[in-house]
Amino acid sequence: MILYKGFSYNISLFLTLLFLLAAVGCVPTTAEVAPSPMPTEHPINTAEAAQPTGTPETVTGCAEGGAGVFTPEDVRCYLASFDPQFVREIDADTAVLFTDPTSIADWIGGAIIYHVPTFSTLVLDRFGDVDPQFSHFTNRAGLAALSDVTADPMLMAELHQAVQQHWQTTSPGTPEVRLSTAWQDGQTTVFLIAIAGLAADDDRFYCANETWKISDVTAEIVSECIARDEDAFIRHVLFSAQEVAGQDEQPVQVALDGVPSNVVMVREGKVAAETAVYQTLIQQTGSSSVIVRGETLTVSSEAAAGLAAAVNPAQLENFTAINQKPHSLRYLFQNSSTVFVQPNHVVERDYLPGGDCIFFQNNYPGLGSVIGFSRIGFNEDQTQALVWMQVECVRSPLPGSVFILEQQNGKWQVTQNIAVQITPRTPELDYTGTASGCGDIFVYRPNGSSSEFIIFYATADIFALSTTPSTLNLAETGSDAAAQIDLYADSVSKLGEFPYCNDVAPMAEPQSVWTAVSGTATITLSQQVNTELCAGEPYQATVLLENVTFRSGTEEILLASVLFDAVTVGWCAG
């Protein structure tokens, strides 16, 4: 679990939650942690509210034996105080609290999904539908995390059914489109759209067209639909980034396939500190337009040790803690015409194949560089920031890689450029774990701690793979056959669901990926392959990789050989 140092509740959030508690007529006691679920959007210390008379009560955090909830540890403590039947863990940072219909409390919903590190919540009503009115996203990281949850329609369908079973409810069958603001960053407003009133398997709004009306401007978004698996659930929760400019409130409404939502009043928001810091650093590159990697860089404790002489110890500890694994930068620079955030695999595939800067500069002359950022280590009052920036294919030299910024007169300024290069760890190339696989064909093999995996895949029918050994030149196979090395911050079992030959999300994500740019792969199958994927019985594949050069950015490493011996493949997850 990522720990955020110096976290404190925003006062507007506190007052909003206090209003919610008062609205349902129940405020959590400050004397003890409730032994059964309480009707709160998420736990909060009510002793922070202004007292009309007397001295305010001092409340300690739940993790210290009190009733307050000030840190991620307190949220964990709060959830642990409930009967296990009411709590379901989705992943290391996300959990669901099901409300108790037999309780005397007047609950605001049927379940609450918590993103623990950011105190963000997604509330489901008693029919299992998302209720945007009571949902709250503390920051962009919380929004990205909970939007990942809603992107799994099977999981959301399970929660939908579980709530209805708890509360003995049935979907009325009449669709309702609910709209609220989820997050704002200057002129970008991310809206939460929820379709309510339908059963989880109701597909009436599959690939729905959107009609947005912002003030007097109407815009149509026509979806490009593809064939849907008849057994698959569809998404009843959507997030959409729209541009809302100006300080006067404007009415915003969306209609999905002609069904209108409620109207929300929105004005331009404040630019997020995260965006302002990254934008300041982008300007340091001298590039007018850039690609930003969509997942943050990671920083090991050993790598960060070189900053100890220049950085406040508490801030350095926070910086190191929040950068132990990559995080999504989704929803940043949504309406920018100069900064384009792209997932790492898209960067490697389309912009920097094999780390080739000549390819990038020749094919994208209008783009100045590809930039990777760490997460930002802010001090407690968010007036100082510590960031690692890695610039690839920059057209002019950029000294240093770690920056300290300070907020001066409302603007972020670089005050120190520390000439310390934080180099990601390189592959160990010691694959002693058991090789496994699936598909036609995909094989993988871990190191001893399951923190590093070597992977090979090839499309069997394209290369006519058979019982006769076939040798492929990896420099010539393109995306039809490739090898790569995935490096993780820890054993994958501690970071999420297993990431290979598995269809359960959210999966562990690698810190970095090293891609093969040369070498050979010799493949031998135990039987002929069916031309339809996973259509026949499982079979065995033996793969020998030899003299393979792997590249990450400008770094290269040579693997002499590795063997995947008689691995069972030919089957598919799900």
C-alpha positions in Angstrom: 0.0 0.0 0.0 1.3 3.4 -0.9 1.6 5.8 2.0 1.0 9.5 1.5 2.9 11.6 4.1 1.3 14.6 5.6 -2.1 13.9 4.2 -4.9 16.1 5.6 -8.5 16.4 4.6 -9.5 19.3 2.4 -12.0 21.4 4.4 -14.5 21.5 1.6 -14.5 17.7 1.4 -14.9 17.6 5.2 -17.9 19.9 5.1 -19.5 18.0 2.2 -19.2 14.7 4.1 -20.5 16.2 7.3 -23.5 17.4 5.4 -24.0 13.9 4.0 -23.9 12.4 7.5 -26.3 15.0 8.8 -28.7 14.4 5.9 -29.1 10.8 6.9 -29.4 11.6 10.5 -26.3 9.7 11.7 -22.9 10.9 12.6 -20.1 8.4 13.6 -19.1 8.5 17.2 -15.7 9.9 18.1 -15.4 7.7 21.1 -14.8 4.4 19.3 -14.6 2.7 16.0 -18.0 1.4 15.1 -18.3 -2.4 15.4 -20.8 -2.4 12.5 -20.9 -0.4 9.3 -21.9 3.3 9.6 -23.8 5.3 7.0 -20.9 7.4 5.9 -19.6 8.1 2.4 -16.3 7.2 3.9 -15.0 7.5 7.5 -14.1 10.9 8.8 -13.4 12.5 12.1 -16.3 14.6 13.1 -14.3 16.2 16.0 -12.7 18.5 13.4 -16.0 20.3 13.0 -16.2 23.7 14.7 -17.7 23.4 18.2 -20.1 26.1 19.3 -18.9 26.0 22.9 -16.2 24.3 25.0 -12.9 22.8 23.9 -12.8 20.5 20.8 -12.2 16.9 21.5 -8.8 15.5 20.6 -9.2 12.4 18.4 -6.5 10.0 17.5 -6.4 7.9 14.3 -8.1 4.5 14.1 -4.7 2.8 13.6 -3.7 4.3 17.0 -6.8 3.1 18.8 -8.9 6.2 18.2 -11.9 6.9 16.0 -10.3 9.4 13.6 -9.5 8.5 10.0 -6.6 10.6 8.7 -4.3 8.2 6.9 -4.5 5.1 4.6 -3.7 3.0 7.7 -6.7 4.5 9.4 -9.0 3.5 6.5 -7.6 0.0 6.6 -8.3 -0.1 10.4 -11.8 1.2 9.8 -12.6 -1.5 7.3 -11.1 -4.1 9.5 -13.5 -3.2 12.3 -16.4 -4.6 10.3 -17.5 -8.2 10.0 -15.6 -9.8 7.1 -18.8 -10.6 5.4 -19.3 -6.9 4.6 -15.8 -6.3 3.2 -14.3 -7.5 -0.1 -10.7 -6.6 -1.2 -10.4 -5.9 -4.9 -6.6 -5.3 -4.9 -3.9 -4.1 -2.5 -5.3 -0.5 -2.6 -9.0 -1.0 -3.3 -11.8 -2.5 -1.2 -15.6 -2.7 -1.1 -17.7 -2.1 2.0 -21.2 -3.6 1.7 -23.8 -1.9 3.8 -25.9 -3.8 6.2 -29.7 -3.7 5.5 -30.4 -5.0 9.0 -28.6 -2.1 10.7 -30.6 0.7 12.3 -28.5 3.1 10.4 -29.9 4.9 7.4 -27.3 4.1 4.7 -26.7 6.4 1.7 -26.1 3.4 -0.5 -25.7 -0.4 -0.9 -21.9 -0.4 -1.1 -18.9 1.9 -1.0 -15.8 1.2 -3.1 -12.7 2.7 -1.4 -9.4 3.6 -3.0 -7.5 3.6 0.2 -4.4 5.7 -0.6 -6.4 8.7 -1.9 -9.5 8.4 0.3 -11.6 8.4 -2.9 -14.9 6.6 -3.0 -17.4 5.2 -5.5 -20.9 4.7 -4.0 -23.4 2.2 -5.3 -27.1 2.7 -4.4 -29.3 -0.1 -3.1 -29.9 -1.4 -6.6 -26.2 -1.7 -7.2 -26.0 1.2 -9.6 -23.3 3.9 -9.2 -24.5 7.0 -7.5 -22.4 10.0 -8.7 -24.0 12.4 -6.2 -22.3 10.7 -3.2 -19.1 9.4 -5.0 -16.0 11.4 -4.4 -12.6 11.6 -6.1 -10.0 13.3 -4.0 -7.5 13.6 -6.8 -6.5 12.4 -10.3 -4.8 9.3 -8.9 -8.0 8.3 -7.1 -10.0 8.9 -10.3 -7.7 6.8 -12.4 -7.7 3.9 -9.8 -11.5 3.8 -9.5 -12.1 4.3 -13.3 -10.0 1.1 -13.6 -12.4 -0.6 -11.3 -15.4 0.5 -13.4 -13.6 -0.6 -16.6 -14.1 -4.2 -15.5 -17.8 -4.8 -16.4 -17.7 -8.3 -14.9 -16.6 -7.1 -11.6 -19.2 -4.3 -11.6 -21.8 -6.8 -12.5 -20.8 -9.0 -9.5 -21.0 -6.0 -7.2 -24.4 -5.0 -8.7 -25.8 -8.5 -8.0 -24.2 -8.7 -4.5 -25.9 -5.4 -3.5 -29.2 -6.5 -4.8 -28.9 -9.8 -2.9 -28.0 -7.9 0.3 -30.8 -5.4 0.0 -33.4 -7.7 -1.7 -33.9 -5.3 -4.6 -34.5 -5.7 -8.3 -33.6 -3.3 -11.1 -36.8 -1.5 -12.2 -35.8 -1.8 -15.9 -36.3 1.9 -16.7 -33.0 3.6 -17.6 -31.8 6.7 -15.8 -28.6 8.6 -16.9 -26.8 10.2 -13.9 -24.2 12.9 -14.4 -21.7 14.5 -12.0 -18.3 16.1 -12.1 -15.5 13.7 -11.0 -12.4 15.9 -11.3 -11.3 19.2 -12.6 -8.0 20.5 -13.9 -8.3 24.0 -15.3 -10.5 23.9 -18.4 -10.7 20.1 -18.3 -13.6 18.6 -16.4 -13.9 14.9 -16.2 -17.5 13.9 -15.8 -18.9 10.7 -14.3 -21.8 9.2 -16.2 -23.7 6.3 -14.7 -26.5 4.3 -16.3 -29.0 3.2 -13.5 -32.1 1.2 -13.4 -31.0 -1.7 -15.6 -30.0 -5.2 -14.8 -26.3 -5.9 -15.1 -26.8 -8.0 -18.3 -29.0 -5.3 -20.0 -27.2 -4.3 -23.2 -29.5 -1.5 -24.3 -26.7 1.1 -23.9 -23.9 -0.9 -25.5 -21.8 1.5 -27.6 -24.2 4.4 -26.9 -24.0 7.7 -28.8 -23.4 10.7 -26.6 -25.0 14.2 -27.0 -23.3 16.8 -24.9 -24.9 20.2 -24.2 -22.5 22.7 -22.5 -24.2 26.0 -22.1 -25.6 26.7 -25.6 -23.2 24.4 -27.5 -24.3 20.9 -28.5 -21.8 18.2 -29.6 -22.5 14.7 -30.9 -20.1 11.9 -30.2 -20.9 8.9 -32.4 -19.4 5.7 -31.1 -17.5 3.3 -33.4 -19.0 0.0 -32.4 -17.5 -3.5 -32.8 -19.0 -6.9 -32.4 -19.8 -7.7 -28.8 -19.4 -11.1 -27.1 -23.0 -12.1 -26.3 -21.9 -13.4 -22.9 -20.0 -10.3 -21.9 -21.4 -7.6 -19.7 -21.3 -4.0 -20.9 -20.1 -0.9 -19.0 -22.8 1.1 -17.1 -20.2 3.6 -15.8 -18.3 6.0 -18.1 -15.9 8.9 -17.6 -15.7 11.7 -20.2 -13.3 14.7 -20.3 -14.9 17.9 -21.6 -13.7 21.4 -21.9 -15.5 23.9 -19.7 -14.0 27.4 -19.8 -14.8 30.6 -17.9 -15.7 31.5 -14.3 -19.4 31.7 -14.8 -21.4 28.6 -14.1 -22.7 26.8 -17.2 -25.3 24.1 -17.4 -24.0 20.7 -18.6 -26.1 17.8 -19.7 -25.5 14.6 -21.6 -27.9 12.2 -23.4 -27.0 8.6 -24.1 -29.0 7.3 -27.1 -31.5 10.0 -26.5 -32.0 9.4 -22.7 -31.0 12.7 -21.0 -29.2 13.1 -17.7 -29.7 15.5 -14.9 -28.2 19.0 -15.4 -25.1 19.9 -13.5 -23.7 23.5 -13.1 -20.0 23.7 -13.8 -17.4 26.5 -14.1 -13.7 26.3 -15.0 -11.6 24.7 -12.2 -8.2 25.4 -10.8 -5.2 23.9 -12.5 -4.0 20.9 -10.5 -0.6 21.2 -8.8 0.4 18.0 -10.4 -0.3 19.4 -13.9 1.4 22.7 -13.1 4.6 21.0 -12.0 4.8 18.7 -15.0 4.0 21.6 -17.3 6.8 23.7 -15.8 9.3 20.8 -16.4 8.1 20.3 -20.0 8.9 23.9 -20.7 12.5 23.2 -19.4 13.0 20.9 -22.4 12.5 23.7 -24.9 10.1 21.5 -26.9 6.8 23.0 -28.1 5.1 19.6 -28.4 6.0 16.3 -26.6 4.9 12.8 -25.9 4.6 11.9 -22.2 4.8 8.3 -21.1 1.4 7.3 -19.6 2.9 5.4 -16.7 5.2 6.9 -14.1 8.9 6.0 -13.6 9.9 4.1 -10.5 12.6 4.9 -8.0 14.3 2.4 -5.8 15.4 3.3 -2.3 19.0 2.7 -3.4 18.7 4.9 -6.4 17.2 7.8 -4.3 20.0 7.6 -1.7 22.0 10.0 -3.9 19.5 12.8 -3.2 19.9 12.7 0.5 22.3 15.6 0.7 20.0 17.9 -1.2 16.5 17.0 -0.2 14.5 17.2 3.1 14.5 13.7 4.6 10.7 13.6 5.0 10.1 14.7 1.5 12.7 12.2 0.1 11.0 9.4 2.1 7.6 10.4 0.6 9.1 10.6 -2.9 10.7 7.1 -2.6 7.5 5.6 -1.1 5.1 6.8 -3.8 7.5 5.8 -6.6 7.9 2.1 -5.8 5.6 1.0 -8.6 4.3 2.7 -11.8 1.1 4.7 -11.7 -1.1 5.8 -14.6 -1.0 9.4 -15.7 -4.4 9.1 -17.3 -6.6 12.2 -17.4 -3.6 14.5 -17.5 -3.4 17.1 -20.3 -6.8 15.9 -21.7 -7.5 18.9 -23.9 -3.9 19.9 -24.6 -2.8 20.4 -28.2 0.9 20.2 -27.3 1.2 17.5 -24.7 0.1 14.0 -25.6 0.0 11.3 -22.9 0.4 7.8 -24.4 0.6 4.4 -22.7 4.1 2.9 -22.6 3.3 0.1 -25.0 2.1 2.6 -27.6 5.2 4.7 -27.1 7.4 1.6 -27.7 5.3 0.4 -30.6 4.6 3.6 -32.5 7.1 6.3 -31.5 10.2 4.6 -30.2 10.4 1.1 -31.7 13.5 -0.4 -30.3 14.4 3.0 -28.7 15.2 4.4 -32.1 15.4 8.2 -31.8 16.2 8.6 -35.5 12.9 6.9 -36.3 11.1 9.2 -33.9 12.7 12.4 -35.2 12.1 11.4 -38.9 8.5 10.3 -38.5 7.4 12.9 -35.9 9.3 16.1 -36.8 6.7 18.2 -34.9 7.4 16.5 -31.6 10.4 17.6 -29.6 10.9 14.6 -27.3 9.5 11.7 -25.3 9.3 12.4 -21.6 8.9 10.1 -18.6 8.0 11.4 -15.2 8.1 10.0 -11.7 5.2 10.8 -9.4 5.7 14.1 -7.6 7.0 14.2 -4.0 5.3 17.2 -2.5 6.1 18.7 0.9 3.2 18.8 3.4 1.7 22.1 2.2 2.4 21.5 -1.5 4.7 24.4 -1.9 7.7 22.3 -2.9 8.0 19.4 -5.3 10.6 16.8 -6.1 10.4 15.1 -9.5 12.5 12.8 -11.7 12.2 13.6 -15.4 13.7 11.4 -18.1 13.9 12.9 -21.5 14.4 10.8 -24.6 15.3 12.0 -28.1 15.5 15.6 -26.9 16.8 17.9 -29.7 19.0 19.9 -27.3 21.0 18.6 -24.3 19.1 18.8 -20.9 21.4 18.6 -17.9 20.4 16.6 -14.8 17.4 14.5 -14.2 16.0 15.3 -10.7 14.4 18.6 -10.1 13.3 20.6 -7.1 10.5 23.1 -7.7 9.0 25.7 -5.4 5.8 27.7 -5.7 6.6 31.4 -6.0 3.9 34.1 -6.4 1.4 31.4 -7.5 3.7 29.8 -10.1 6.0 26.8 -10.0 9.7 27.6 -10.5 12.7 25.2 -10.8 15.0 26.1 -8.0 17.5 23.2 -8.2 18.5 20.8 -11.0 20.3 17.9 -9.3 22.8 16.1 -11.5 21.9 12.6 -10.3 20.9 10.1 -12.9 18.4 7.6 -11.4 19.0 4.5 -13.5 16.3 1.8 -13.5 17.6 -1.7 -12.5 18.7 -3.9 -15.4 17.6 -7.5 -15.9 19.3 -10.2 -13.9 18.9 -12.7 -16.8 18.7 -15.6 -14.3 15.5 -17.4 -15.1 15.3 -20.4 -12.7 11.5 -20.5 -12.3 9.2 -22.9 -14.0 8.2 -22.0 -17.6 4.5 -21.8 -18.4 2.4 -20.7 -21.3 -0.9 -20.6 -23.1 -2.3 -19.6 -26.5 -0.8 -20.4 -29.9 1.9 -19.6 -28.6 2.8 -17.6 -25.5 5.5 -18.7 -23.0 7.0 -17.1 -20.0 9.6 -17.9 -17.3 10.4 -16.1 -14.0 13.5 -15.5 -12.0 13.7 -17.0 -8.5 11.7 -14.2 -6.8 9.1 -13.8 -9.6 10.0 -10.2 -10.0 11.5 -10.6 -13.5 9.9 -12.5 -16.4 11.2 -13.4 -19.8 8.5 -13.7 -22.4 8.2 -15.0 -25.9 5.2 -15.2 -28.2 4.7 -16.1 -31.8 1.6 -16.5 -34.0 1.8 -20.2 -34.8 -0.1 -20.3 -38.1 1.7 -17.3 -39.6 5.1 -19.0 -39.2 3.7 -22.5 -39.9 5.1 -23.7 -36.6 5.1 -27.5 -36.3 6.9 -30.6 -35.0 9.9 -29.6 -37.1 12.1 -27.0 -35.4 11.7 -23.5 -36.9 14.2 -20.7 -36.3 13.1 -17.1 -36.4 15.2 -14.0 -36.6 13.7 -11.6 -34.0 15.0 -8.6 -35.9 12.7 -9.4 -38.8 9.5 -10.8 -37.2 7.9 -7.6 -36.2 4.9 -7.9 -33.8 4.0 -11.5 -35.0 6.9 -12.9 -32.9 8.8 -11.1 -30.2 10.6 -11.5 -26.9 10.7 -9.2 -23.9 11.7 -8.9 -20.3 9.3 -7.5 -17.7 10.8 -6.1 -14.5 8.6 -5.7 -11.4 9.1 -3.7 -8.2 8.5 -6.9 -6.2 7.1 -10.4 -6.6 4.1 -10.2 -8.9 1.9 -11.8 -6.2 2.3 -8.7 -4.1 1.4 -6.3 -6.9 -1.9 -7.5 -8.3 -3.4 -10.4 -10.2 -0.9 -12.7 -12.1 -0.2 -10.8 -15.4 0.2 -13.7 -17.8 -2.3 -16.2 -19.3 -5.0 -14.8 -16.9 -8.2 -12.8 -17.5 -8.6 -11.5 -13.9 -7.9 -7.8 -13.3 -6.3 -5.7 -12.1 -3.1 -7.3 -13.0 0.4 -6.5 -11.7 2.2 -4.0 -13.9 5.9 -4.1 -14.7 8.2 -1.3 -13.7 10.0 -1.4 -17.0 10.0 -3.5 -20.2 13.0 -4.5 -22.2 12.3 -5.4 -25.8 14.3 -7.9 -28.0 15.8 -6.2 -31.0 17.9 -9.0 -32.3 18.7 -12.7 -31.8 17.0 -16.0 -32.7 14.1 -18.1 -31.4 13.9 -21.8 -32.3 10.4 -23.3 -31.8 9.3 -26.9 -31.8 5.7 -28.1 -31.2 4.5 -31.5 -30.1 1.7 -31.5 -32.7 0.2 -29.5 -35.6 -1.6 -26.4 -34.6 -5.3 -25.7 -35.3 -5.7 -22.5 -37.4 -8.4 -21.2 -35.0 -6.9 -19.9 -31.7 -7.2 -22.3 -28.8 -9.6 -24.4 -30.7 -7.8 -27.8 -30.2 -6.4 -29.7 -27.4 -3.4 -28.3 -25.4 0.0 -29.3 -26.7 3.7 -28.6 -25.8 6.0 -26.0 -27.2 9.8 -25.9 -26.7 11.4 -22.5 -27.4 15.2 -21.8 -27.3 16.2 -18.1 -27.3 19.8 -17.5 -28.3 22.0 -14.4 -28.5 19.1 -12.0 -27.9 19.8 -8.3 -27.4 17.2 -6.5 -25.3 16.8 -2.8 -25.3 15.1 -0.3 -22.9 15.5 3.3 -24.0 19.2 3.7 -24.8 20.3 0.8 -22.6 21.0 -2.7 -24.1 21.8 -6.1 -22.6 22.7 -9.4 -24.2 21.1 -12.8 -23.2 23.2 -15.8 -24.3 20.3 -18.3 -24.1 17.2 -19.4 -22.2 15.1 -22.5 -22.7 11.4 -23.0 -22.4 11.2 -26.8 -22.3 8.0 -28.6 -23.2 5.7 -25.9 -22.0 1.9 -26.6 -22.2 0.2 -24.1 -24.5 -2.8 -24.1 -26.9 -5.3 -23.2 -24.2 -6.8 -19.7 -23.4 -7.9 -18.1 -20.1 -11.6 -17.5 -19.5 
